[in-house]
Amino acid sequence: MGPLWLASTPQDLVSFCAVSSAVLVRREPRPRIPLLFVMEVSVEIRTPVNYKADDPQQPLSRVVPISSSHLFSYRVVIILRLFILGIYLQYRYTHPVNDAYALWLVSVLCESWFSISWLLDQFPKWSPVNRETYLDRLALRYDKDGEPSQLPHIDVFVTTADPSREPPLVTANTVLSILAVDYPVDKVTCYVSDDGYAMQTFESISQAAEFAKKWVPFCKKYSIEPRAPEFFFTEKIDYVKDDIDLSFIKDCREMKREYEELKVRINALVAKSQKVSKEDWQMQDGTPGPGNNPRDHPGMIQMFLGHDGGLDTDGNELPRLVYVSREKRPGFSHHKKAGAMNALMRASAVLTNGAYILNVDCDHYFNNCKALKEAMCFMLDPANENKTGFVQFPQRFYDVDLDDRYANHSMVFFNINMKGLDGVQGPMYVGTGCCFNRQALYGYDPVVAGDDVEKSLLMSQKSFTKRFGQCPLIGGATVTDTTNAATLLKEAINVISCNYEDETEWGEEIGWMYGSVTEDILTGFKLHTRGWISIYGMPSRPGFLGCAPINLSDRLGQIHRWAFGSVNFLLSRHCPIWYGYNGKLRFLERVTYINNATYPITSIALVVYCVLPAICLFTGKLISPEIKDVYGMWFIIFLLSIIATIFLELLWSDVSFRDWWRNEQFWVIAGTSAQPFAIFQGLFQFITKIETKFTVTSKVDDQKVNELYVFKWTWLLVPPTIITIINLAGIAFSVSSAIIDGYESWVPLIGRLFFTIWVLAHLYPFIEGLLQRENGIPTSFILSSIVLAMIFTLWWIRVDPFKIDKWLEVNIGSTVTNIYNKLFAKLLDFDL
């Protein structure tokens, strides 16, 4: 039987029932606490050291502690660095540079903020951990051969919004990798959210569903990895090996030919969509199809595969595949990705009600076919089963250049910061590759030992409607196998309507949170404030591989969107500085969220600090005392403490020095470009209440490797270019002056050049990205940067801040000195 589809008209329901009146959609009851059966052992028999693998007392995962020697040394160095930092800042505060008081004051303020930022970032990494899973125990306990699987149902969400920036072929590969996952086929359903209501996406999913009938049995027959065909066929296979089965070679070549034909059909659909008028796209019954009006269309659900949707070539059932495009109408706020995720959550609750939800972006395919089982090892582990809100997998990418010039892998964040959080209350939710407990997303608190699960979920009908809306099938109601299929589908269409959320708590207390373009951080924060924990899953083979924006413009656009979301987070009612003091959010976890909300502010200090070295070169002034005095000693000790901290972090995290250095470089590049813009844009939106529009990050096809040096004009590139020009001009001016003044002027010049070279070394990938373009840097870009740099220089000369040095020293300096003497001097009094 062909695929099933449903639009929002009653006639469509009649057509659906006429075609498939026998289809039964099974909706599983809400998840319950599994009973733990304890083996009765006679006192005469000695208890074995190791339990059987299927014994429910045996854990499904374990924490692998970091080496005690590494961790102890790491903590000692952190404490020493904190002590040294305090002495260093005390010296800086009490030893102003009198002939450049304004520069000294600005530099001290920047250094103070850098210190606060370091504290917010450092201490949540106090107790890093690793984890490992026991897949054999999971299989023996829940998935024994010859018996019905007891594994819970999982709904996998795939989100896409713009087929021009998210190619349908990429989405199709992600869907195929999900359908071929190593998990019971009747326990997994793939939901694809097409928020762009695009014909090419809809037809590509239909084509992928047909190809899956051949692809899935091929993957399972030969246990291949990865199970996304585009990436499997690009791997080099040595067909001349003696141990390769000849049947595999034959089937592989046949499958590759089938996939090439699929690519031709999907690419033809994309080309066709650009030529045919939108009014010509119609469904079989004459109703308007996807692609006609992405901003004004009815809700649509189409069901592929599963049940009576067709078997694979071996006669076996396939996982269910459901296409969902929520209703959109002018005048309604649709809340971008968060709104699409909540619509998927409601539709899946009606149709399948999986106990767990795993979401991936359309470009993140399953690189590990056992990723779902890896997640279940954490979710079903008896030690944390009732309090684990979500399992986050690290983001890994397949298309980054070998040098990772723009730090797309973010190894410091994923291998250091997230591991540190796993030892506190768990990692943050980063938007993709995350498996949720559905009850956690419903806004329920974790079940405490001794609580009755049924009582904890009961509420009055009025409260239920206020919370979840009019549909009685969401939030815990049970639907049996005999429930009428047409009724379920009608309810599914109803819950994805654009006005369903009116006067409910969707996006406010339940589901994915609204109010920020980075809905992932806000949603994870909400779960942590309710007392849920999260777990960081890092299997040896990465669970998911995604597509990264590798050219400079797209990468900065992505950083800008993240920073803008953090500013939204800081200015929202969920601000982690004051929200959620109910005793359920651990202190260090709160510190992490505060750091996430405030880190864009550091960019202001960073921009200033990157300009100060050039000013010192032009003016001949210093922002710090000479290196030869006591300050120089503490400065060197402080640098050594920083180096020691970095070395020990790299030691226990297995992050390479190159990855760390790339991260540092892009921290400066992003901090001098995208993040300052995000601050001003966030403040503007907060004051004016005008919603900001963002474009989807581009995920292109296999030609993306050629885009490394593609130049796309954006104002985000101008500030770091100005900083580069000013610092290069400062070096040229100071070196020329030293040549004229003679040998004696070279010694003090070295100290001034140190900070300038530090700035340029961090901006090197940015400079390289501009200079290595095939067609050179656009003239307009160069002229804009030079003009703005000249304006800044002329403004500096006109203002002449050194004229106000005396006033600052008398007024501001005396005030700071008095505060220090009264409040902080006693900290150095050991008799206190």
Secondary structure as the mmCIF struct_conf table of DSSP 4:
data_model
#
loop_
_struct_conf.conf_type_id
_struct_conf.id
_struct_conf.beg_label_comp_id
_struct_conf.beg_label_asym_id
_struct_conf.beg_label_seq_id
_struct_conf.end_label_comp_id
_struct_conf.end_label_asym_id
_struct_conf.end_label_seq_id
STRN STRN1 LEU A 4 LEU A 6
BEND BEND1 SER A 8 THR A 9
HELX_RH_AL_P HELX_RH_AL_P1 PRO A 10 VAL A 19
TURN_TY1_P TURN_TY1_P1 SER A 21 ALA A 22
HELX_LH_PP_P HELX_LH_PP_P1 GLU A 28 PRO A 31
HELX_LH_PP_P HELX_LH_PP_P2 ILE A 33 LEU A 35
HELX_LH_PP_P HELX_LH_PP_P3 PHE A 37 GLU A 40
TURN_TY1_P TURN_TY1_P2 VAL A 43 GLU A 44
BEND BEND2 ILE A 45 ILE A 45
HELX_LH_PP_P HELX_LH_PP_P4 ARG A 46 PRO A 48
BEND BEND3 VAL A 49 ASN A 50
TURN_TY1_P TURN_TY1_P3 ALA A 53 ASP A 54
TURN_TY1_P TURN_TY1_P4 PRO A 56 GLN A 57
BEND BEND4 GLN A 58 GLN A 58
BEND BEND5 LEU A 60 LEU A 60
STRN STRN2 SER A 61 PRO A 65
HELX_LH_PP_P HELX_LH_PP_P5 ILE A 66 SER A 67
HELX_RH_AL_P HELX_RH_AL_P2 SER A 68 THR A 94
BEND BEND6 HIS A 95 HIS A 95
HELX_RH_3T_P HELX_RH_3T_P1 ASN A 98 ALA A 100
HELX_RH_AL_P HELX_RH_AL_P3 TYR A 101 GLN A 122
HELX_RH_3T_P HELX_RH_3T_P2 PHE A 123 LYS A 125
BEND BEND7 TRP A 126 SER A 127
STRN STRN3 VAL A 129 THR A 133
HELX_RH_AL_P HELX_RH_AL_P4 LEU A 135 TYR A 142
TURN_TY1_P TURN_TY1_P5 ASP A 145 GLY A 146
BEND BEND8 GLU A 147 GLU A 147
HELX_LH_PP_P HELX_LH_PP_P6 LEU A 151 HIS A 153
STRN STRN4 ILE A 154 THR A 160
TURN_TY1_P TURN_TY1_P6 PRO A 163 ARG A 165
BEND BEND9 GLU A 166 GLU A 166
HELX_RH_AL_P HELX_RH_AL_P5 PRO A 168 LEU A 179
TURN_TY1_P TURN_TY1_P7 ALA A 180 ALA A 180
BEND BEND10 VAL A 181 TYR A 183
HELX_RH_3T_P HELX_RH_3T_P3 VAL A 185 LYS A 187
STRN STRN5 VAL A 188 ASP A 194
TURN_TY1_P TURN_TY1_P8 ASP A 195 GLY A 196
HELX_RH_AL_P HELX_RH_AL_P6 MET A 199 TYR A 222
TURN_TY1_P TURN_TY1_P9 SER A 223 SER A 223
BEND BEND11 GLU A 225 GLU A 225
BEND BEND12 ALA A 228 ALA A 228
HELX_RH_AL_P HELX_RH_AL_P7 PRO A 229 THR A 234
BEND BEND13 GLU A 235 GLU A 235
TURN_TY1_P TURN_TY1_P10 TYR A 239 VAL A 240
TURN_TY1_P TURN_TY1_P11 ASP A 242 ASP A 243
BEND BEND14 ILE A 244 ILE A 244
HELX_RH_AL_P HELX_RH_AL_P8 LEU A 246 SER A 273
TURN_TY1_P TURN_TY1_P12 GLN A 274 LYS A 275
BEND BEND15 VAL A 276 VAL A 276
HELX_RH_3T_P HELX_RH_3T_P4 LYS A 278 ASP A 280
STRN STRN6 GLN A 282 GLN A 282
TURN_TY1_P TURN_TY1_P13 GLN A 284 ASP A 285
BEND BEND16 GLY A 286 GLY A 286
STRN STRN7 PRO A 288 PRO A 288
TURN_TY1_P TURN_TY1_P14 PRO A 290 GLY A 291
BEND BEND17 ASN A 292 ASN A 292
TURN_TY1_P TURN_TY1_P15 PRO A 294 ARG A 295
BEND BEND18 ASP A 296 ASP A 296
STRN STRN8 HIS A 297 HIS A 297
STRN STRN9 MET A 300 PHE A 304
BEND BEND19 LEU A 305 GLY A 306
TURN_TY1_P TURN_TY1_P16 HIS A 307 ASP A 308
BEND BEND20 GLY A 309 GLY A 309
TURN_TY1_P TURN_TY1_P17 THR A 313 ASP A 314
BEND BEND21 GLY A 315 GLY A 315
STRN STRN10 ARG A 320 SER A 325
STRN STRN11 LYS A 328 LYS A 328
TURN_TY1_P TURN_TY1_P18 PRO A 330 GLY A 331
HELX_RH_AL_P HELX_RH_AL_P9 LYS A 336 LEU A 351
TURN_TY1_P TURN_TY1_P19 THR A 352 THR A 352
BEND BEND22 ALA A 355 ALA A 355
STRN STRN12 TYR A 356 ASP A 361
TURN_TY1_P TURN_TY1_P20 CYS A 362 ASP A 363
STRN STRN13 TYR A 365 PHE A 366
BEND BEND23 ASN A 367 ASN A 368
TURN_TY1_P TURN_TY1_P21 CYS A 369 LYS A 370
HELX_RH_AL_P HELX_RH_AL_P10 ALA A 371 MET A 379
TURN_TY1_P TURN_TY1_P22 LEU A 380 LEU A 380
TURN_TY1_P TURN_TY1_P23 PRO A 382 LYS A 387
STRN STRN14 THR A 388 GLN A 392
HELX_LH_PP_P HELX_LH_PP_P7 PHE A 393 GLN A 395
STRN STRN15 PHE A 397 PHE A 397
BEND BEND24 TYR A 398 ASP A 399
TURN_TY1_P TURN_TY1_P24 LEU A 402 ASP A 403
TURN_TY1_P TURN_TY1_P25 ARG A 405 TYR A 406
TURN_TY1_P TURN_TY1_P26 ASN A 408 HIS A 409
HELX_RH_AL_P HELX_RH_AL_P11 MET A 411 VAL A 412
HELX_RH_PI_P HELX_RH_PI_P1 PHE A 413 ASN A 417
HELX_RH_AL_P HELX_RH_AL_P12 MET A 418 ASP A 422
TURN_TY1_P TURN_TY1_P27 GLY A 423 GLN A 425
HELX_LH_PP_P HELX_LH_PP_P8 PRO A 427 TYR A 429
BEND BEND25 GLY A 431 GLY A 433
STRN STRN16 CYS A 434 ASN A 437
HELX_RH_AL_P HELX_RH_AL_P13 ARG A 438 LEU A 441
TURN_TY1_P TURN_TY1_P28 TYR A 442 GLY A 443
HELX_LH_PP_P HELX_LH_PP_P9 TYR A 444 VAL A 448
TURN_TY1_P TURN_TY1_P29 ALA A 449 GLY A 450
HELX_RH_AL_P HELX_RH_AL_P14 VAL A 453 LEU A 457
HELX_RH_AL_P HELX_RH_AL_P15 GLN A 461 PHE A 468
BEND BEND26 GLN A 470 GLN A 470
TURN_TY1_P TURN_TY1_P30 PRO A 472 LEU A 473
BEND BEND27 ILE A 474 GLY A 476
TURN_TY1_P TURN_TY1_P31 ASP A 481 THR A 482
BEND BEND28 THR A 483 THR A 483
HELX_RH_AL_P HELX_RH_AL_P16 ALA A 485 VAL A 495
TURN_TY1_P TURN_TY1_P32 ILE A 496 ILE A 496
BEND BEND29 SER A 497 SER A 497
TURN_TY1_P TURN_TY1_P33 CYS A 498 GLU A 503
BEND BEND30 THR A 504 THR A 504
STRN STRN17 TRP A 506 TRP A 506
TURN_TY1_P TURN_TY1_P34 GLY A 507 GLU A 509
STRN STRN18 ILE A 510 ILE A 510
BEND BEND31 GLY A 511 TRP A 512
HELX_LH_PP_P HELX_LH_PP_P10 MET A 513 TYR A 514
BEND BEND32 GLY A 515 VAL A 517
HELX_RH_AL_P HELX_RH_AL_P17 GLU A 519 THR A 529
TURN_TY1_P TURN_TY1_P35 ARG A 530 GLY A 531
STRN STRN19 ILE A 533 TYR A 536
BEND BEND33 SER A 540 ARG A 541
BEND BEND34 GLY A 543 GLY A 543
STRN STRN20 PHE A 544 LEU A 545
STRN STRN21 GLY A 546 GLY A 546
BEND BEND35 ASN A 551 ASN A 551
HELX_RH_AL_P HELX_RH_AL_P18 LEU A 552 LEU A 571
BEND BEND36 SER A 572 SER A 572
TURN_TY1_P TURN_TY1_P36 ARG A 573 HIS A 574
TURN_TY1_P TURN_TY1_P37 PRO A 576 TRP A 578
BEND BEND37 TYR A 579 TYR A 579
BEND BEND38 ASN A 582 GLY A 583
BEND BEND39 LEU A 585 LEU A 585
HELX_RH_AL_P HELX_RH_AL_P19 PHE A 587 THR A 598
HELX_RH_3T_P HELX_RH_3T_P5 TYR A 599 ILE A 601
HELX_RH_AL_P HELX_RH_AL_P20 THR A 602 THR A 619
BEND BEND40 ILE A 623 SER A 624
TURN_TY1_P TURN_TY1_P38 ILE A 627 LYS A 628
BEND BEND41 ASP A 629 ASP A 629
HELX_RH_AL_P HELX_RH_AL_P21 VAL A 630 SER A 653
TURN_TY1_P TURN_TY1_P39 ASP A 654 ASP A 654
HELX_RH_AL_P HELX_RH_AL_P22 PHE A 657 GLY A 671
TURN_TY1_P TURN_TY1_P40 THR A 672 SER A 673
HELX_RH_AL_P HELX_RH_AL_P23 ALA A 674 THR A 688
HELX_LH_PP_P HELX_LH_PP_P11 ILE A 690 LYS A 693
HELX_LH_PP_P HELX_LH_PP_P12 THR A 695 SER A 698
TURN_TY1_P TURN_TY1_P41 ASP A 702 GLN A 703
HELX_RH_3T_P HELX_RH_3T_P6 LYS A 704 GLU A 707
TURN_TY1_P TURN_TY1_P42 LEU A 708 TYR A 709
HELX_RH_3T_P HELX_RH_3T_P7 TRP A 715 LEU A 717
HELX_RH_AL_P HELX_RH_AL_P24 VAL A 718 ASP A 741
HELX_RH_3T_P HELX_RH_3T_P8 TYR A 743 SER A 745
HELX_RH_AL_P HELX_RH_AL_P25 TRP A 746 HIS A 762
TURN_TY1_P TURN_TY1_P43 LEU A 763 LEU A 763
HELX_RH_AL_P HELX_RH_AL_P26 TYR A 764 LEU A 771
TURN_TY1_P TURN_TY1_P44 GLN A 772 GLN A 772
TURN_TY1_P TURN_TY1_P45 GLU A 774 ASN A 775
HELX_RH_AL_P HELX_RH_AL_P27 THR A 779 VAL A 799
HELX_RH_3T_P HELX_RH_3T_P9 PRO A 801 ILE A 804
HELX_RH_AL_P HELX_RH_AL_P28 ASP A 805 LEU A 808
HELX_RH_PI_P HELX_RH_PI_P2 GLU A 809 GLY A 813
HELX_RH_AL_P HELX_RH_AL_P29 SER A 814 ILE A 819
HELX_RH_PI_P HELX_RH_PI_P3 TYR A 820 PHE A 824
HELX_RH_3T_P HELX_RH_3T_P10 ALA A 825 LEU A 828
TURN_TY1_P TURN_TY1_P46 PHE A 830 ASP A 831
#
